[in-house]
Amino acid sequence: MPAPDAVLLDMDGTLVDTEGLWWEAVASVAESLGRPLSAADTPHVHGRTIEDVAAYLLPDGRDAAAMTERLTDAFAERLAGELPVVPGAPELLAGLAAAEIPTALVSASPRSIVELVLPRLGHAFDLVIANEDTPRGKPHPDPYLEAARRLGAAPGRCVVLEDSPAGVAAATAAGCRVLVVSPHDGLPPAERVYGERRADERT
């Protein structure tokens, strides 16, 4: 199989192990509202946009903009400390660069958060798609469709690396080939990504 037109990578939980920090940020805000988070809240927090989580915490829609800002600030505060890069991420990104395969970072986080993380990755992405860049975020396909469009790539010839159900749903709906990864298991070598065929393969 020929190399993919592009490799599209999620950020939180895929390249950097920030999902715990995100959960802490949301939990701290939720606690201040008098509604502690539990495992039942996970699908509404993990891999979701900040706007989606704000709407989840305030289902009546009141003060949504202020809640979004609070969540963003709480997350940014935690990112200022030590930020664990997922094992294998530097090697994967270096391998993709050496093979001259275009890469895009496709994140559900706002650009202000993405810009805090990018310097820690040490990779020149050809494109960065943040939450503000599409009308709808993950789990809708819009972010991955937009990334493919801007790169001039066919979605079906793009490989996506994702860790969350919302992200996998977005990439699958866009028609991309999806490699499901875990920050605990680390990322595969670039050669495996070149030959990725199945939409449901898990590392």
Contact map, one row per residue, 1 for C-alpha under 8 A:
11100000000000000000000000000000000000000000000000000000000000000000000000000000000000000000000000000000000000000000000000000000000000000000000000000000000000000000000000000000000000000000000000100000000
11110000000000000000000000000000000000000000000000000000000000000000000000000000000000000000000000000000000000000000000000000000000000000000000000000000000000000000000000000000000000000000000001100000000
11111000000000000000000000000000000000000000000000000000000000000000000000000000000000000000000000001000000000000000000000000000000000000000000000000000000000000000000000000000000000000000000001100000000
01111110000000000000000000000000000000000000000000000000000000000000000000000000000000000000000000001000000000000000000000000000000000000000000000000000000011100000000000000000000000000000000001100000000
00111110000000000000000000000000000000000000000000000000000000000000000000000000000000000000000000001100000000000000000000000000000000000000000000000000110011000000000000000000000000000000000000000000000
00011111000000000000000000000000000000000000000000000000000000000000000000000000000000000000000000001111000000000000000000000000000000000000000000010010100011100000000000000000000000000000000000000000000
00011111100000000000000000000000000000000000000000000000000000000000000000000000000000000000000000001111000000000000000000000000000000000000000000000000000001111000000000000000000000000000000000000000000
00000111110000000000000000000000000000000000000000000000000000000000000000000000000000000000000000000011110000000000000000000000000000000000000100100000000001111000000000000000000000000000000000000000000
00000011111001100000000000000000000000000000000000000000000000000000000000000000000000000000000000000011111000000000000000000000000000000000000000000000000000011100000000000000000000000000000000000000000
00000001111111100000000000000000000000000000000000000000000000000000000000000000000000000000000000000000111000000000000000000000000000000000000000000000000000011110001000000000000000000000000000000000000
00000000111111110000000000000000000000000000000000000000000000000000000000000000000000000000000000000000111000000000000000000000000000000000000000000000000000000000000000000000000000000000000000000000000
00000000011111111110000000000000000000000000001000000000000000000000000000000000000000000000000000000000001000000000000000000000000000000000000000000000000000000000000000000000000000000000000000000000000
00000000011111111110000000000000000000000000000000000000000000000000000000000000000001000000000000000000000000000000000000000000000000000000000000000000000000000111000000000000000001100000000000000000000
00000000111111111000000000000000000000000000000000000000000000000000000000000000000001000000000000000000000000000000000000000000000000000000000000000000000000001110000000000000000011100010000000000000000
00000000111111111000000000000000000000000000000000000000000000000000000000000000000011001000000000000000000000000000000010000000000000000000000000000000000000000000000000000000000000100000000000000000000
00000000001111111100000000000000000000000000000000000000000000000000000000000000001111000000000000000000000000000000000000000000000000000000000000000000000000000000000000000000000000100000000000000000000
00000000000111111111000000000000000000000000000000000000000000000000000000000000001111000000000000000000000000000000000000000000000000000000000000000000000000000000000000000000000000100000000000000000000
00000000000110011111110000000000000000000000000000000000000000000000000000000010001100000000000000000000000000000000000000000000000000000000000000000000000000000000000000000000000000000000000000000000000
00000000000110001111111000000000000000000000010000000000000000000000000000000000000000000000000000000000000000000000000000000000000000000000000000000000000000000000000000000000000000000000000000000000000
00000000000000001111111100000000000000000000000000000000000000000000000000000000000000000000000000000000000000000000000000000000000000000000000000000000000000000000000000000000000000000000000000000000000
00000000000000000111111110000000000000000000000000000000000000000000000000100110000000000000000000000000000000000000000000000000000000000000000000000000000000000000000000000000000000000000000000000000000
00000000000000000111111111000000000000000000000000000000000000000000000000100000000000000000000000000000000000000000000000000000000000000000000000000000000000000000000000000000000000000000000000000000000
00000000000000000011111111100000000000000000110000000000000000000000000000000000000000000000000000000000000000000000000000000000000000000000000000000000000000000000000000000000000000000000000000000000000
00000000000000000001111111110000000000000000000000000000000000000000000000000000000000000000000000000000000000000000000000000000000000000000000000000000000000000000000000000000000000000000000000000000000
00000000000000000000111111111000000000000000000000000000000000000000001001100100000000000000000000000000000000000000000000000000000000000000000000000000000000000000000000000000000000000000000000000000000
00000000000000000000011111111100000000000000100000000000000000000000001001100000000000000000000000000000000000000000000000000000000000000000000000000000000000000000000000000000000000000000000000000000000
00000000000000000000001111111110000110000000000000000000000000000000000000000000000000000000000000000000000000000000000000000000000000000000000000000000000000000000000000000000000000000000000000000000000
00000000000000000000000111111111000000000000000000000000000000000000000001000000000000000000000000000000000000000000000000000000000000000000000000000000000000000000000000000000000000000000000000000000000
00000000000000000000000011111111100000000000000000000000000000000000011001000000000000000000000000000000000000000000000000000000000000000000000000000000000000000000000000000000000000000000000000000000000
00000000000000000000000001111111111110000000000000000000100000000000000000000000000000000000000000000000000000000000000000000000000000000000000000000000000000000000000000000000000000000000000000000000000
00000000000000000000000000111111111110000000000000000000000000000000000000000000000000000000000000000000000000000000000000000000000000000000000000000000000000000000000000000000000000000000000000000000000
00000000000000000000000000011111111000000000000000000000000000000000000000000000000000000000000000000000000000000000000000000000000000000000000000000000000000000000000000000000000000000000000000000000000
00000000000000000000000000001111111000000000000000000000000000000000000000000000000000000000000000000000000000000000000000000000000000000000000000000000000000000000000000000000000000000000000000000000000
00000000000000000000000000000111111100000000000000000000000000000000000000000000000000000000000000000000000000000000000000000000000000000000000000000000000000000000000000000000000000000000000000000000000
00000000000000000000000000000111111110000000000000000000000000000000000000000000000000000000000000000000000000000000000000000000000000000000000000000000000000000000000000000000000000000000000000000000000
00000000000000000000000000100110011111000000000000000000000000000000000000000000000000000000000000000000000000000000000000000000000000000000000000000000000000000000000000000000000000000000000000000000000
00000000000000000000000000100110001111111000000000000000000000000000000000000000000000000000000000000000000000000000000000000000000000000000000000000000000000000000000000000000000000000000000000000000000
00000000000000000000000000000000000111111100000000000000000000000000000000000000000000000000000000000000000000000000000000000000000000000000000000000000000000000000000000000000000000000000000000000000000
00000000000000000000000000000000000011111100000000000000000000000000000000000000000000000000000000000000000000000000000000000000000000000000000000000000000000000000000000000000000000000000000000000000000
00000000000000000000000000000000000011111110000000000000000000000000000000000000000000000000000000000000000000000000000000000000000000000000000000000000000000000000000000000000000000000000000000000000000
00000000000000000000000000000000000011111111100000000000000000000000000000000000000000000000000000000000000000000000000000000000000000000000000000000000000000000000000000000000000000000000000000000000000
00000000000000000000000000000000000001111111110000000000000000000000000000000000000000000000000000000000000000000000000000000000000000000000000000000000000000000000000000000000000000000000000000000000000
00000000000000000000000000000000000000011111111000000000000000000000000000000000000000000000000000000000000000000000000000000000000000000000000000000000000000000000100000000000000000000000000000000000000
00000000000000000000000000000000000000001111110100011001000000000000000000000000000000000000000000000000000000000000000000000000000000000000000000000000000000000000000000000000000000000000000000000000000
00000000000000000000001001000000000000001111111100001000000000000000000000000000000000000000000000000000000000000000000000000000000000000000000000000000000000000000000000000000000000000000000000000000000
00000000000000000010001000000000000000000111111100000000000000000000000000000000000000000000000000000000000000000000000000000000000000000000000000000000000000000001010000000000000000000000000000000000000
00000000000100000000000000000000000000000010111110000000000000000000000000000000000000000000000000000000000100000000000000000000000000000100000000000000000000000001111000000000000000000000000000000000000
00000000000000000000000000000000000000000001111111011000000000000000000000000000000000000000000000000000000100000000000000000000000000001110000000000000000000000000010000000000000000000000000000000000000
00000000000000000000000000000000000000000000001111111000000000000000000000000000000000000000000000000000000111000000000000000000001000001100000000000000000000000000000000000000000000000000000000000000000
00000000000000000000000000000000000000000000000111111100000000000001001100000000000000000000000000000000000111000000000000000000000000000000000000000000000000000000000000000000000000000000000000000000000
00000000000000000000000000000000000000000000000011111110000000010001000000000000000000000000000000000000000000000000000000000000000000000000000000000000000000000000000000000000000000000000000000000000000
00000000000000000000000000000000000000000001000111111111000000000000000000000000000000000000000000000000000000000000000000000000000000000000000000000000000000000000000000000000000000000000000000000000000
00000000000000000000000000000000000000000001100111111111100000000000000000000000000000000000000000000000000000000000000000000000000000000000000000000000000000000000000000000000000000000000000000000000000
00000000000000000000000000000000000000000000000001111111110000010011001000000000000000000000000000000000000000000000000000000000000000000000000000000000000000000000000000000000000000000000000000000000000
00000000000000000000000000000000000000000000000000111111111110010000000000000000000000000000000000000000000000000000000000000000000000000000000000000000000000000000000000000000000000000000000000000000000
00000000000000000000000000000000000000000001000000011111111000000000000000000000000000000000000000000000000000000000000000000000000000000000000000000000000000000000000000000000000000000000000000000000000
00000000000000000000000000000100000000000000000000001111111000000000000000000000000000000000000000000000000000000000000000000000000000000000000000000000000000000000000000000000000000000000000000000000000
00000000000000000000000000000000000000000000000000000111111111110000000000000000000000000000000000000000000000000000000000000000000000000000000000000000000000000000000000000000000000000000000000000000000
00000000000000000000000000000000000000000000000000000011111111000000000000000000000000000000000000000000000000000000000000000000000000000000000000000000000000000000000000000000000000000000000000000000000
00000000000000000000000000000000000000000000000000000010011111000000000000000000000000000000000000000000000000000000000000000000000000000000000000000000000000000000000000000000000000000000000000000000000
00000000000000000000000000000000000000000000000000000010011111110000000000000000000000000000000000000000000000000000000000000000000000000000000000000000000000000000000000000000000000000000000000000000000
00000000000000000000000000000000000000000000000000000000011111110000000000000000000000000000000000000000000000000000000000000000000000000000000000000000000000000000000000000000000000000000000000000000000
00000000000000000000000000000000000000000000000000000000010011111110000000000000000000000000000000000000000000000000000000000000000000000000000000000000000000000000000000000000000000000000000000000000000
00000000000000000000000000000000000000000000000000100110010011111111000000000000000000000000000000000000000000000000000000000000000000000000000000000000000000000000000000000000000000000000000000000000000
00000000000000000000000000000000000000000000000000000000000000111111100000000000000000000000000000000000000000000000000000000000000000000000000000000000000000000000000000000000000000000000000000000000000
00000000000000000000000000000000000000000000000000000000000000111111110000000000000000000000000000000000000000000000000000000000000000000000000000000000000000000000000000000000000000000000000000000000000
00000000000000000000000000000000000000000000000000000100000000111111111000000000000000000000000000000000000000000000000000000000000000000000000000000000000000000000000000000000000000000000000000000000000
00000000000000000000000000000000000000000000000001100100000000011111111100000000000000000000000000000000000000000000000000000000000000000000000000000000000000000000000000000000000000000000000000000000000
00000000000000000000000000000000000000000000000000000000000000001111111110000000000000000000000000000000000000000000000000000000000000000000000000000000000000000000000000000000000000000000000000000000000
00000000000000000000000000001000000000000000000000000000000000000111111111000000000000000000000000000000000000000000000000000000000000000000000000000000000000000000000000000000000000000000000000000000000
00000000000000000000000011001000000000000000000001000100000000000011111111100000000000000000000000000000000000000000000000000000000000000000000000000000000000000000000000000000000000000000000000000000000
00000000000000000000000000000000000000000000000001000000000000000001111111110000000000000000000000000000000000001000000000000000000000000000000000000000000000000000000000000000000000000000000000000000000
00000000000000000000000000000000000000000000000000000000000000000000111111111000000000000000000000000000000000000000000000000000000000000000000000000000000000000000000000000000000000000000000000000000000
00000000000000000000000011011000000000000000000000000000000000000000011111111100000000000000000000000000000000000000000000000000000000000000000000000000000000000000000000000000000000000000000000000000000
00000000000000000000110011000000000000000000000000000000000000000000001111111110000000000000000000000000000000001000000000000000000000000000000000000000000000000000000000000000000000000000000000000000000
00000000000000000000000000000000000000000000000000000000000000000000000111111111000000000000000000000000000000001001000000000000000000000000000000000000000000000000000000000000000000000000000000000000000
00000000000000000000000000000000000000000000000000000000000000000000000011111111100000000000000000000000000000000000000000000000000000000000000000000000000000000000000000000000000000000000000000000000000
00000000000000000000100010000000000000000000000000000000000000000000000001111111100000000000000000000000000000000000000000000000000000000000000000000000000000000000000000000000000000000000000000000000000
00000000000000000100100000000000000000000000000000000000000000000000000000111111111000000000000000000000000000000001100000000000000000000000000000000000000000000000000000000000000000000000000000000000000
00000000000000000000000000000000000000000000000000000000000000000000000000011111111000000000000000000000000000000001000000000000000000000000000000000000000000000000000000000000000000000000000000000000000
00000000000000000000000000000000000000000000000000000000000000000000000000001111111000000000000000000000000000000000000000000000000000000000000000000000000000000000000000000000000000000000000000000000000
00000000000000000000000000000000000000000000000000000000000000000000000000000011111100000000000000000000000000000000000000000000000000000000000000000000000000000000000000000000000000000000000000000000000
00000000000000011100000000000000000000000000000000000000000000000000000000000011111110000000000000000000000000000000000100000000000000000000000000000000000000000000000000000000000000000000000000000000000
00000000000000011100000000000000000000000000000000000000000000000000000000000000011111000000000000000000000000000000000000000000000000000000000000000000000000000000000000000000000000000000000000000000000
00000000000000111000000000000000000000000000000000000000000000000000000000000000001111101000000000000000000000000000000110000000000000000000000000000000000000000000000000000000000000000000000000000000000
00000000000011111000000000000000000000000000000000000000000000000000000000000000000111111000000000000000000000000000000000000000000000000000000000000000000000000000000000000000000000110110000000000000000
00000000000000000000000000000000000000000000000000000000000000000000000000000000000011111100000000000000000000000000000000000000000000000000000000000000000000000000000000000000000000101110000000000000000
00000000000000000000000000000000000000000000000000000000000000000000000000000000000001111111000000000000000000000000000000000000000000000000000000000000000000000000000000000000000000000111100000000000000
00000000000000100000000000000000000000000000000000000000000000000000000000000000000011111111100000000000000000000000000000000000000000000000000000000000000000000000000000000000000000000110000000000000000
00000000000000000000000000000000000000000000000000000000000000000000000000000000000000111111110000000000000000000000000011000000000000000000000000000000000000000000000000000000000000000000000000000000000
00000000000000000000000000000000000000000000000000000000000000000000000000000000000000011111111000000000000000000000000000000000000000000000000000000000000000000000000000000000000000000000110000000000000
00000000000000000000000000000000000000000000000000000000000000000000000000000000000000011111111100000000000000000000000000000000000000000000000000000000000000000000000000000000000000000011110000000000000
00000000000000000000000000000000000000000000000000000000000000000000000000000000000000001111111110000000000000000000000000100000000000000000000000000000000000000000000000000000000000000000010000000000000
00000000000000000000000000000000000000000000000000000000000000000000000000000000000000000111111111000000000000000000000000100000000000000000000000000000000000000000000000000000000000000000000000000000000
00000000000000000000000000000000000000000000000000000000000000000000000000000000000000000011111111100000000000000000000000000000000000000000000000000000000000000000000000000000000000000000111000000000000
00000000000000000000000000000000000000000000000000000000000000000000000000000000000000000001111111111110000000000000000000000000000000000000000000000000000000000000000000000000000000000000010000000000000
00000000000000000000000000000000000000000000000000000000000000000000000000000000000000000000111111111100000000000000000000000000000000000000000000000000000000000000000000000000000000000000000000000000000
00000000000000000000000000000000000000000000000000000000000000000000000000000000000000000000011111111000000000000000000000000000000000000000000000000000000000000000000000000000000000000000000000000000000
00000000000000000000000000000000000000000000000000000000000000000000000000000000000000000000001111111000000000000000000000000000000000000000000000000000000000000000000000000000000000000000000000000000000
00000000000000000000000000000000000000000000000000000000000000000000000000000000000000000000000111111100000000000000000000000000000000000000000000000000000000000000000000000000000000000000000000000000000
00111110000000000000000000000000000000000000000000000000000000000000000000000000000000000000000111111110000000000000000000000000000000000000000000000000000000000000000000000000000000000000000000000000000
00001110000000000000000000000000000000000000000000000000000000000000000000000000000000000000000110011111000000000000000000001100000000000000000000000010000000000000000000000000000000000000000000000000000
00000111100000000000000000000000000000000000000000000000000000000000000000000000000000000000000100001111100000000000000000001110000000000000000000000000000000000000000000000000000000000000000000000000000
00000111100000000000000000000000000000000000000000000000000000000000000000000000000000000000000000000111110000000000000000001111100000000000000000100000000000000000000000000000000000000000000000000000000
00000001111000000000000000000000000000000000000000000000000000000000000000000000000000000000000000000011111000000000000000001011100000000000000000000000000000000000000000000000000000000000000000000000000
00000001111000000000000000000000000000000000000000000000000000000000000000000000000000000000000000000001111100000000000000000001110000000000001100100000000000000000000000000000000000000000000000000000000
00000000111100000000000000000000000000000000000000000000000000000000000000000000000000000000000000000000111111000100000000000001111000000000001000000000000000000000000000000000000000000000000000000000000
00000000000000000000000000000000000000000000001111000000000000000000000000000000000000000000000000000000011111000000000000000000011000001100000000000000000000000000000000000000000000000000000000000000000
00000000000000000000000000000000000000000000000011000000000000000000000000000000000000000000000000000000001111101100000000000000011000000000000000000000000000000000000000000000000000000000000000000000000
00000000000000000000000000000000000000000000000011000000000000000000000000000000000000000000000000000000001111111100000000000000011100000000000000000000000000000000000000000000000000000000000000000000000
00000000000000000000000000000000000000000000000000000000000000000000000000000000000000000000000000000000000011111110000000000000011100000000000000000000000000000000000000000000000000000000000000000000000
00000000000000000000000000000000000000000000000000000000000000000000000000000000000000000000000000000000000001111111000000000000000000000000000000000000000000000000000000000000000000000000000000000000000
00000000000000000000000000000000000000000000000000000000000000000000000100110000000000000000000000000000000011111111100000000000000000000000000000000000000000000000000000000000000000000000000000000000000
00000000000000000000000000000000000000000000000000000000000000000000000000000000000000000000000000000000001011111111110000000000010000000000000000000000000000000000000000000000000000000000000000000000000
00000000000000000000000000000000000000000000000000000000000000000000000000000000000000000000000000000000000000111111111000000000000000000000000000000000000000000000000000000000000000000000000000000000000
00000000000000000000000000000000000000000000000000000000000000000000000000010011000000000000000000000000000000011111111000000000000000000000000000000000000000000000000000000000000000000000000000000000000
00000000000000000000000000000000000000000000000000000000000000000000000000000010000000000000000000000000000000001111111110000000000000000000000000000000000000000000000000000000000000000000000000000000000
00000000000000000000000000000000000000000000000000000000000000000000000000000000000000000000000000000000000000000111111111100000000000000000000000000000000000000000000000000000000000000000000000000000000
00000000000000000000000000000000000000000000000000000000000000000000000000000000000000000000000000000000000000000011111111000000000000000000000000000000000000000000000000000000000000000000000000000000000
00000000000000000000000000000000000000000000000000000000000000000000000000000000001010000000000000000000000000000000111111000000000000000000000000000000000000000000000000000000000000000000000000000000000
00000000000000100000000000000000000000000000000000000000000000000000000000000000000010000100000000000000000000000000111111100000000000000000000000000000000000000000000000000000000000000000000000000000000
00000000000000000000000000000000000000000000000000000000000000000000000000000000000000000100000000000000000000000000011111110000000000000000000000000000000000000000000000000000000000000000000000000000000
00000000000000000000000000000000000000000000000000000000000000000000000000000000000000000000110000000000000000000000010011111000000000000000000000000000000000000000000000000000000000000000000000000000000
00000000000000000000000000000000000000000000000000000000000000000000000000000000000000000000000000000000000000000000000001111100000000000000000000000000000000000000000000000000000000000000000000000000000
00000000000000000000000000000000000000000000000000000000000000000000000000000000000000000000000000000111100000000000000000111111000000000000000000000000000000000000000000000000000000000000000000000000000
00000000000000000000000000000000000000000000000000000000000000000000000000000000000000000000000000000111000000000000000000011111000000000000000000000000000000000000000000000000000000000000000000000000000
00000000000000000000000000000000000000000000000000000000000000000000000000000000000000000000000000000011100000000000000000001111100000000000000000100110000000000000000000000000000000000000000000000000000
00000000000000000000000000000000000000000000000000000000000000000000000000000000000000000000000000000001111000000000000000001111110000000000000000100000000000000000000000000000000000000000000000000000000
00000000000000000000000000000000000000000000000000000000000000000000000000000000000000000000000000000001111000000000000000000011111010000000001001100000000000000000000000000000000000000000000000000000000
00000000000000000000000000000000000000000000000000000000000000000000000000000000000000000000000000000000011111100100000000000001111111000000000000000000000000000000000000000000000000000000000000000000000
00000000000000000000000000000000000000000000000010000000000000000000000000000000000000000000000000000000001111100000000000000000111111001000001000000000000000000000000000000000000000000000000000000000000
00000000000000000000000000000000000000000000000000000000000000000000000000000000000000000000000000000000000001100000000000000000011111100000000000000000000000000000000000000000000000000000000000000000000
00000000000000000000000000000000000000000000000000000000000000000000000000000000000000000000000000000000000000000000000000000000111111100000001000000000000000000000000000000000000000000000000000000000000
00000000000000000000000000000000000000000000000000000000000000000000000000000000000000000000000000000000000000000000000000000000011111111000011001000000000000000000000000000000000000000000000000000000000
00000000000000000000000000000000000000000000000000000000000000000000000000000000000000000000000000000000000000000000000000000000000111111000010000000000000000000000000000000000000000000000000000000000000
00000000000000000000000000000000000000000000000000000000000000000000000000000000000000000000000000000000000000000000000000000000000001111101011000000000000000000000000000000000000000000000000000000000000
00000000000000000000000000000000000000000000000110000000000000000000000000000000000000000000000000000000000100000000000000000000001001111111111000000000000000000000000000000000000000000000000000000000000
00000000000000000000000000000000000000000000001110000000000000000000000000000000000000000000000000000000000100000000000000000000000000011111111000000000000000000000011011000000000000000000000000000000000
00000000000000000000000000000000000000000000000100000000000000000000000000000000000000000000000000000000000000000000000000000000000000001111100000000000000000000000111111000000000000000000000000000000000
00000000000000000000000000000000000000000000000000000000000000000000000000000000000000000000000000000000000000000000000000000000000000011111111000000000000000000000000011001000000000000000000000000000000
00000000000000000000000000000000000000000000000000000000000000000000000000000000000000000000000000000000000000000000000000000000000000001111111110000000000000000000000011111100000000000000000000000000000
00000000000000000000000000000000000000000000000000000000000000000000000000000000000000000000000000000000000000000000000000000000000001111101111111000000000000000000000001000100000000000000000000000000000
00000000000000000000000000000000000000000000000000000000000000000000000000000000000000000000000000000000011000000000000000000000101011011101111111100000000000000000000001000000000000000000000000000000000
00000001000000000000000000000000000000000000000000000000000000000000000000000000000000000000000000000000010000000000000000000000000000000000111111110000001000000000000001100100000000000000000000000000000
00000000000000000000000000000000000000000000000000000000000000000000000000000000000000000000000000000000000000000000000000000000000000000000111111111000001000000000000000000100000000000000000000000000000
00000000000000000000000000000000000000000000000000000000000000000000000000000000000000000000000000000000000000000000000000000000100001000000011111111100000000000000000000000000000000000000000000000000000
00000001000000000000000000000000000000000000000000000000000000000000000000000000000000000000000000000001010000000000000000000011100000000000001111111110000000000000000000000000000000000000000000000000000
00000100000000000000000000000000000000000000000000000000000000000000000000000000000000000000000000000000000000000000000000000000000000000000000111111111111001000000000000000000000000000000000000000000000
00000000000000000000000000000000000000000000000000000000000000000000000000000000000000000000000000000000000000000000000000000000000000000000000011111111110000000000000000000000000000000000000000000000000
00000000000000000000000000000000000000000000000000000000000000000000000000000000000000000000000000000000000000000000000000000010000000000000000001111111100000000000000000000000000000000000000000000000000
00000100000000000000000000000000000000000000000000000000000000000000000000000000000000000000000000000100000000000000000000000010000000000000000000111111100000000000000000000000000000000000000000000000000
00000000000000000000000000000000000000000000000000000000000000000000000000000000000000000000000000000000000000000000000000000000000000000000000000011111110000000000000000000000000000000000000000000000000
00001100000000000000000000000000000000000000000000000000000000000000000000000000000000000000000000000000000000000000000000000000000000000000000000011111111011000000000000000000000000000000000000000000000
00001000000000000000000000000000000000000000000000000000000000000000000000000000000000000000000000000000000000000000000000000000000000000000000000011001111111000000000000000000000000000000000000000000000
00000000000000000000000000000000000000000000000000000000000000000000000000000000000000000000000000000000000000000000000000000000000000000000000110010000111111000000000000000111000000000000000000000000000
00000000000000000000000000000000000000000000000000000000000000000000000000000000000000000000000000000000000000000000000000000000000000000000000000000000011111000000000000000011100000000000000000000000000
00011100000000000000000000000000000000000000000000000000000000000000000000000000000000000000000000000000000000000000000000000000000000000000000000000000111111100000000000000001100000000000000000000000000
00011111000000000000000000000000000000000000000000000000000000000000000000000000000000000000000000000000000000000000000000000000000000000000000000010000111111110000000000000001100000000000000000000000000
00010111000000000000000000000000000000000000000000000000000000000000000000000000000000000000000000000000000000000000000000000000000000000000000000000000000011111000000000000001111000000000000010010000000
00000011110000000000000000000000000000000000000000000000000000000000000000000000000000000000000000000000000000000000000000000000000000000000000000000000000001111100000000100001111000000000000000000000000
00000011110001000000000000000000000000000000000000000000000000000000000000000000000000000000000000000000000000000000000000000000000000000000000000000000000000111110000000000000011110000000000000000000000
00000000110011000000000000000000000000000000000000000000000000000000000000000000000000000000000000000000000000000000000000000000000000000000000000000000000000011111001100000000011110000000000000000000000
00000000010011000000000000000000000000000000000000000000000000000000000000000000000000000000000000000000000000000000000000000000000000000000000000000000000000001111101100000000000111100000000000000000000
00000000000010000000000000000000000000000000011000000000000000000000000000000000000000000000000000000000000000000000000000000000000000000000000000000000000000000111111100000000000000000000000000000000000
00000000000000000000000000000000000000000010001000000000000000000000000000000000000000000000000000000000000000000000000000000000000000000010000000000000000000000011111110000000000000000000000000000000000
00000000000000000000000000000000000000000000011100000000000000000000000000000000000000000000000000000000000000000000000000000000000000000110000000000000000000000001111111000000000000000000000000000000000
00000000010000000000000000000000000000000000001000000000000000000000000000000000000000000000000000000000000000000000000000000000000000000110000000000000000000000111111111100000000000000000000000000000000
00000000000000000000000000000000000000000000000000000000000000000000000000000000000000000000000000000000000000000000000000000000000000000010000000000000000000000111111111110000010100000000000000000000000
00000000000000000000000000000000000000000000000000000000000000000000000000000000000000000000000000000000000000000000000000000000000000000111100000000000000000000000111111111000000000000000000000000000000
00000000000000000000000000000000000000000000000000000000000000000000000000000000000000000000000000000000000000000000000000000000000000000111111100000000000000000000011111111100000000000000000000000000000
00000000000000000000000000000000000000000000000000000000000000000000000000000000000000000000000000000000000000000000000000000000000000000000100100000000000000010000001111111111110000000000000000000000000
00000000000000000000000000000000000000000000000000000000000000000000000000000000000000000000000000000000000000000000000000000000000000000000100000000000000000000000000111111111110000000000000000000010000
00000000000000000000000000000000000000000000000000000000000000000000000000000000000000000000000000000000000000000000000000000000000000000001100000000000000000000000000011111111000000000000000000000000000
00000000000000000000000000000000000000000000000000000000000000000000000000000000000000000000000000000000000000000000000000000000000000000000110110000000001000000000000001111111000000000000000000000000000
00000000000000000000000000000000000000000000000000000000000000000000000000000000000000000000000000000000000000000000000000000000000000000000000000000000001100000000000000111111100000000000000000000000000
00000000000000000000000000000000000000000000000000000000000000000000000000000000000000000000000000000000000000000000000000000000000000000000000000000000001111110000000000111111110000000000000000000010000
00000000000000000000000000000000000000000000000000000000000000000000000000000000000000000000000000000000000000000000000000000000000000000000000000000000000111110000000000110011111000000000000000011110000
00000000000000000000000000000000000000000000000000000000000000000000000000000000000000000000000000000000000000000000000000000000000000000000000000000000000000111100000100110001111100000000000000000111100
00000000000000000000000000000000000000000000000000000000000000000000000000000000000000000000000000000000000000000000000000000000000000000000000000000000000000111100000000000000111110000000000010010111111
00000000000000000000000000000000000000000000000000000000000000000000000000000000000000000000000000000000000000000000000000000000000000000000000000000000000000001110000100000000011111000000000000000001111
00000000000001000000000000000000000000000000000000000000000000000000000000000000000000000000000000000000000000000000000000000000000000000000000000000000000000001110000000000000001111101110000000000000011
00000000000011000000000000000000000000000000000000000000000000000000000000000000000000000000000000000000000000000000000000000000000000000000000000000000000000000010000000000000000111111110000000000000001
00000000000011111000000000000000000000000000000000000000000000000000000000000000000001100000000000000000000000000000000000000000000000000000000000000000000000000010000000000000000011111110000000000000000
00000000000000000000000000000000000000000000000000000000000000000000000000000000000001000000000000000000000000000000000000000000000000000000000000000000000000000000000000000000000001111100000000000000000
00000000000000000000000000000000000000000000000000000000000000000000000000000000000000100000000000000000000000000000000000000000000000000000000000000000000000000000000000000000000011111110000000000000001
00000000000000000000000000000000000000000000000000000000000000000000000000000000000001111000000000000000000000000000000000000000000000000000000000000000000000000000000000000000000011111111000000000000000
00000000000001000000000000000000000000000000000000000000000000000000000000000000000001111001000000000000000000000000000000000000000000000000000000000000000000000000000000000000000011101111100000000000001
00000000000000000000000000000000000000000000000000000000000000000000000000000000000000010001000000000000000000000000000000000000000000000000000000000000000000000000000000000000000000000111110110000000001
00000000000000000000000000000000000000000000000000000000000000000000000000000000000000010011001000000000000000000000000000000000000000000000000000000000000000000000000000000000000000000011111110000000000
00000000000000000000000000000000000000000000000000000000000000000000000000000000000000000011101100000000000000000000000000000000000000000000000000000000000000000000000000000000000000000001111111000000000
00000000000000000000000000000000000000000000000000000000000000000000000000000000000000000000001000000000000000000000000000000000000000000000000000000000000000000000000000000000000000000000111111100000000
00000000000000000000000000000000000000000000000000000000000000000000000000000000000000000000000000000000000000000000000000000000000000000000000000000000000000000000000000000000000000000001111111110000000
00000000000000000000000000000000000000000000000000000000000000000000000000000000000000000000000000000000000000000000000000000000000000000000000000000000000000100000000000000000001000000001111111110000000
01110000000000000000000000000000000000000000000000000000000000000000000000000000000000000000000000000000000000000000000000000000000000000000000000000000000000000000000000000000000000000000011111110000000
11110000000000000000000000000000000000000000000000000000000000000000000000000000000000000000000000000000000000000000000000000000000000000000000000000000000000000000000000000000000000000000001111111000000
00000000000000000000000000000000000000000000000000000000000000000000000000000000000000000000000000000000000000000000000000000000000000000000000000000000000000100000000000000000101000000000000111111100000
00000000000000000000000000000000000000000000000000000000000000000000000000000000000000000000000000000000000000000000000000000000000000000000000000000000000000000000000000000000100000000000000000111110000
00000000000000000000000000000000000000000000000000000000000000000000000000000000000000000000000000000000000000000000000000000000000000000000000000000000000000000000000000000000111000000000000000011111100
00000000000000000000000000000000000000000000000000000000000000000000000000000000000000000000000000000000000000000000000000000000000000000000000000000000000000000000000000010001111000000000000000001111100
00000000000000000000000000000000000000000000000000000000000000000000000000000000000000000000000000000000000000000000000000000000000000000000000000000000000000000000000000000000011100000000000000000111110
00000000000000000000000000000000000000000000000000000000000000000000000000000000000000000000000000000000000000000000000000000000000000000000000000000000000000000000000000000000011100000000000000000111111
00000000000000000000000000000000000000000000000000000000000000000000000000000000000000000000000000000000000000000000000000000000000000000000000000000000000000000000000000000000001110000000000000000001111
00000000000000000000000000000000000000000000000000000000000000000000000000000000000000000000000000000000000000000000000000000000000000000000000000000000000000000000000000000000001111001011000000000000111
